[in-house]
Amino acid sequence: MASNSDSIYNVLTFVQRHPDRVIFKPREYANSVTVGIPDSVKVSNPEIYFPSDRLSVNLLADSFVGEYGDLLNHFYELTTQSKPDYREVWVTTSHLKQQNLYLLDLSFE
């Protein structure tokens, strides 16, 4: 996965703008946010960024974190993390075919 993907940016922007159209999974970990996005949402190259019934885990590039810090900060504020900031963001994605959902998990380290 190209960690500075426009696809990931577009999905994150969709979630931020349309929280009523996604499913936020209850928090299991203080430093992460997990979201289910209907697979009817248009995503560029879903076979690359949301592999079917497989997890794809990638570290977002520093350039992506720097360029889209405000967007990522929005998601960081949804965590229960007690640290004031983060240095790295890991993104885990998948296409959950039976649930008709794209899974997106952000882990802030």
HELIX and SHEET records of a PDB file:
HELIX    1   1 ASP A    6  ARG A   17  1                                  12    
HELIX    2   2 PRO A   19  ARG A   21  5                                   3    
HELIX    3   3 PRO A   46  TYR A   49  1                                   4    
HELIX    4   4 ASP A   62  GLU A   67  1                                   6    
HELIX    5   5 GLY A   69  TYR A   76  1                                   8    
HELIX    6   6 LYS A   97  GLN A   99  5                                   3    
SHEET    1   A 5 ILE A  23  PHE A  24  0                                        
SHEET    2   A 5 SER A  32  PRO A  38 -1                                        
SHEET    3   A 5 LEU A 101  PHE A 108 -1                                        
SHEET    4   A 5 VAL A  89  LEU A  96 -1                                        
SHEET    5   A 5 SER A  56  LEU A  59 -1                                        
END                                                                             
